[in-house]
Amino acid sequence: MIRDPFAFMGTSTLPADAAVRRAAPAVICYPTHTLPTPDMAAYCAVRETLTARETIVVPPREAGCFEVPPGWFFRIRSIEGPQVGDLNLFNARDRSERFYSGKTRALHGTHIGTGDRLWSGFPHLRPMATITHDTLGWYGIDADGGAVHDVIGTRCDPYTHHLLSGGDSYHHCCHSNLTRALVRHTGQPVADVEAEIHDVLNVFMCTGFTRDTGQYFMKASPVRPGDFLEFFAEIEILGVLSACPGGDCSSTHSSDAARCYPLEVTILEPQTSPAGWKSPPLNGYDRSHGM
């Protein structure tokens, strides 16, 4: 019988060259100097001509759907009190193309802001939307390492809550809210639609990782009524936004304990498209994978 020499090892032995290994330089995984960048000056120019065409209000602990034509803008705004939102994005004509938070994080960082883009998943991998204005851009990175608008949290969900609560069922986690909203919008069965709900952009949420344990943390969002995050739709978008049951996420989520507020989504039409803008094509990789 061969025994695993590493079985039941509670600690590791510090090697003599530990300091040298730790001193290896950090290298950015995806350098973005060759990444196609949006013409922010052109986007800003047409922002001056925006006309609101539709507004929806997402109730607390619920979600709502909205559609945005390519070349238009949409704005998510705090209207009554500090509130975090969980955002899913789909190609409105083909929901197999949806927001890829992991690749967005790899390209732009753990938290995103003005000029960053929300990318779709494989095999499409193209920008779905570009952030054009962020009234919380002043926040930066705080002393705890926290920042706003994260692409690291996946969304609160009833499965994790059931696991951690000892079997409790709560139906107003963001995952369930997003599912119900998409079911209402599409008329399709819950079992079919749920599989399409994906990792989110946590709008207004202030998060980071603890320095001692590396755990995901949240703290009170700095958002206040009137603050907004604005996007330019690079393709035809179906958005689904949940007003998180955690409210400003200062203490808890996945329950009715937190004070929650509605969120507003406004769809805005510019008089003209940004100069030189074209909706981005699908990713050009031939998908042969060396076969």
C-alpha positions in Angstrom: 0.0 0.0 0.0 1.4 3.4 -1.0 0.7 6.1 1.4 0.2 9.7 0.3 3.2 11.6 2.0 1.1 14.8 2.0 -2.0 13.3 3.6 -3.0 14.9 7.0 -0.3 17.5 6.8 -1.6 20.4 8.8 1.3 22.8 8.1 4.0 23.2 5.5 7.7 23.6 6.1 9.2 27.0 5.4 11.9 26.6 2.7 15.2 28.3 3.1 14.5 30.4 -0.1 11.0 31.4 0.9 11.8 35.1 0.8 13.3 34.8 -2.7 10.2 32.9 -4.0 7.9 35.5 -2.5 9.9 38.3 -4.1 9.1 37.2 -7.6 7.7 40.1 -9.5 4.0 40.3 -10.2 3.0 40.2 -13.8 -0.3 41.4 -15.2 -2.1 38.4 -16.7 -3.8 40.3 -19.5 -1.9 43.5 -20.5 -4.5 45.7 -22.1 -2.4 48.1 -24.2 -3.5 46.3 -27.3 -7.2 46.0 -26.2 -9.5 48.0 -28.5 -10.6 51.0 -26.5 -13.8 53.0 -26.8 -13.7 56.6 -28.0 -14.8 58.2 -24.8 -14.7 61.7 -26.2 -17.2 60.7 -28.9 -19.5 59.0 -26.3 -19.3 62.1 -24.1 -20.2 64.3 -27.0 -23.5 62.5 -27.6 -24.3 62.4 -23.9 -25.2 66.0 -24.2 -28.1 65.1 -26.5 -29.7 62.3 -24.5 -33.5 62.0 -24.3 -35.2 59.7 -21.8 -37.4 57.2 -23.6 -38.3 54.8 -20.8 -38.0 54.5 -17.1 -38.6 51.5 -14.9 -38.4 51.3 -11.2 -37.2 48.0 -9.6 -38.9 47.4 -6.2 -36.9 46.4 -3.2 -36.1 42.7 -3.1 -37.3 42.3 -6.6 -35.9 42.5 -10.2 -37.0 43.9 -13.5 -36.1 43.6 -17.1 -35.3 46.3 -19.7 -34.2 46.5 -23.3 -31.7 48.9 -24.8 -31.1 49.4 -28.6 -27.5 49.4 -29.7 -26.1 52.9 -29.7 -28.4 54.1 -26.8 -27.5 54.6 -23.2 -29.0 53.3 -19.9 -28.6 54.6 -16.4 -29.0 52.9 -13.1 -29.9 55.4 -10.3 -30.4 55.4 -6.6 -33.6 57.2 -5.9 -34.7 56.8 -2.3 -31.8 55.5 -0.2 -28.5 53.6 -0.4 -29.2 50.4 -2.4 -27.0 47.8 -4.2 -28.1 46.3 -7.5 -27.2 43.0 -9.2 -27.0 43.3 -13.0 -27.3 40.6 -15.7 -26.8 41.5 -19.4 -27.9 39.4 -22.4 -27.8 39.9 -26.1 -31.5 40.7 -26.6 -31.6 38.7 -29.9 -29.6 35.7 -28.6 -29.5 35.0 -24.9 -26.7 32.5 -25.3 -24.5 35.6 -25.4 -24.4 37.0 -21.9 -22.2 39.0 -19.6 -18.9 37.3 -18.5 -17.9 38.8 -15.2 -14.7 36.7 -14.9 -13.2 38.0 -18.2 -14.3 41.5 -17.4 -12.5 41.2 -14.1 -9.4 39.8 -15.8 -9.3 42.6 -18.3 -10.3 45.6 -16.2 -9.8 44.6 -12.5 -12.0 43.6 -9.6 -14.0 46.8 -9.7 -15.0 48.7 -12.8 -15.7 52.3 -13.7 -15.8 54.9 -16.4 -14.2 53.7 -19.6 -14.4 50.0 -18.7 -16.4 47.6 -20.7 -18.7 44.7 -19.9 -17.6 41.7 -22.0 -19.7 38.7 -23.2 -18.6 35.1 -22.8 -17.1 32.6 -25.2 -17.3 32.2 -28.2 -18.7 35.8 -28.6 -16.2 37.7 -26.4 -16.9 41.3 -27.3 -18.0 44.4 -25.4 -21.7 44.5 -24.6 -21.7 47.8 -22.9 -19.2 50.6 -21.9 -19.5 52.6 -18.7 -19.7 56.2 -19.7 -20.4 58.0 -16.3 -20.0 57.0 -12.7 -20.9 59.5 -9.9 -19.1 57.3 -7.4 -15.8 57.5 -9.4 -14.4 59.6 -6.5 -14.5 56.6 -4.1 -11.3 54.9 -5.3 -9.9 52.2 -3.0 -10.4 52.7 0.7 -8.3 51.8 3.7 -9.8 48.3 3.9 -9.1 47.7 0.2 -12.8 48.2 -0.7 -14.1 49.7 -3.9 -17.4 50.0 -5.7 -19.0 48.2 -8.7 -17.5 44.8 -8.3 -17.2 41.9 -10.7 -16.0 39.4 -8.0 -19.2 38.6 -6.1 -21.4 36.1 -7.9 -24.8 37.2 -6.5 -26.7 36.2 -3.3 -28.6 33.0 -3.9 -30.9 30.6 -2.2 -28.6 27.6 -2.5 -25.7 29.1 -0.6 -28.2 30.5 1.9 -29.8 27.1 2.4 -26.3 25.6 2.9 -25.2 28.2 5.5 -28.4 28.6 7.3 -29.0 25.0 8.1 -31.8 24.5 5.7 -33.7 27.8 5.5 -35.4 28.8 2.3 -35.4 32.4 1.2 -36.9 33.3 -2.2 -35.8 37.0 -2.6 -32.0 36.5 -3.0 -30.8 38.2 -6.2 -30.5 34.9 -8.0 -34.2 34.2 -7.5 -35.2 37.8 -8.2 -33.3 37.7 -11.5 -34.9 34.3 -12.3 -38.4 35.5 -11.7 -37.9 38.7 -13.7 -36.6 36.8 -16.7 -39.4 34.2 -16.4 -42.0 37.1 -16.5 -40.2 38.7 -19.5 -39.8 35.5 -21.6 -42.8 33.5 -20.5 -40.5 30.4 -20.3 -40.4 27.9 -17.5 -38.4 28.6 -14.4 -36.2 25.5 -14.9 -35.2 26.7 -18.4 -34.6 30.3 -17.5 -32.7 29.8 -14.2 -29.7 28.3 -16.0 -29.3 31.6 -17.9 -28.8 33.6 -14.8 -25.1 34.4 -14.5 -22.5 36.1 -12.3 -23.3 39.8 -12.0 -22.0 43.3 -11.9 -22.6 44.4 -8.4 -23.7 48.0 -9.0 -22.9 50.4 -6.2 -21.7 47.5 -3.9 -18.6 48.2 -1.9 -16.4 45.1 -1.6 -12.9 43.7 -1.4 -10.8 40.9 0.0 -9.6 40.8 3.6 -5.8 41.0 3.8 -5.4 38.3 6.5 -7.6 35.6 5.2 -8.3 36.7 1.6 -12.1 36.4 2.2 -14.7 38.4 0.2 -16.1 41.2 2.3 -18.8 43.9 1.9 -19.3 47.2 3.6 -21.8 50.0 3.5 -22.2 51.3 0.0 -21.3 55.0 -0.4 -24.2 55.4 -2.9 -26.8 58.1 -2.1 -30.0 59.2 -3.9 -29.1 60.8 -7.2 -26.0 58.8 -7.7 -26.0 56.7 -10.9 -23.9 54.4 -13.1 -24.4 55.0 -16.9 -23.7 52.6 -19.8 -23.5 52.8 -23.6 -25.1 49.8 -25.2 -22.6 48.4 -27.7 -25.1 45.7 -28.9 -28.8 45.2 -28.4 -29.2 44.5 -24.7 -31.6 42.8 -22.5 -30.8 43.8 -18.9 -32.1 42.3 -15.7 -31.5 44.2 -12.5 -32.2 43.0 -8.9 -32.5 45.4 -5.9 -30.5 43.3 -3.5 -32.1 42.2 -0.2 -29.0 43.3 1.5 -29.9 47.0 0.9 -26.6 48.9 1.2 -24.9 45.6 2.1 -23.5 47.1 5.4 -24.4 44.1 7.5 -26.3 41.2 6.0 -28.1 39.8 2.9 -30.4 36.9 2.0 -33.0 37.9 4.4 -35.6 40.6 5.1 -33.5 42.2 7.9 -31.8 45.0 5.9 -33.6 48.2 4.9 -34.0 48.2 1.1 -34.9 50.8 -1.5 -35.9 50.8 -5.1 -33.6 51.4 -8.1 -34.4 53.3 -11.2 -33.3 52.3 -14.8 -33.7 55.0 -17.5 -33.2 54.2 -21.2 -31.8 57.2 -23.1 -31.6 57.9 -26.8 -28.9 60.2 -28.3 -29.7 62.4 -31.3 -26.9 60.7 -33.2 -24.5 57.8 -32.8 -21.0 58.6 -31.5 -18.7 59.7 -34.3 -17.2 56.6 -36.0 -19.0 54.1 -33.8 -20.0 50.7 -35.0 -21.5 47.9 -33.0 -18.6 45.5 -32.3 -18.5 42.2 -34.3 -18.4 38.8 -32.7 -14.9 37.6 -31.7 -12.8 36.7 -34.7 -11.3 33.4 -33.4 -12.1 30.6 -35.9 -13.0 28.1 -33.1 -10.9 25.3 -34.6 -9.0 24.8 -31.4 -6.1 23.2 -33.2 -8.2 20.3 -34.6 
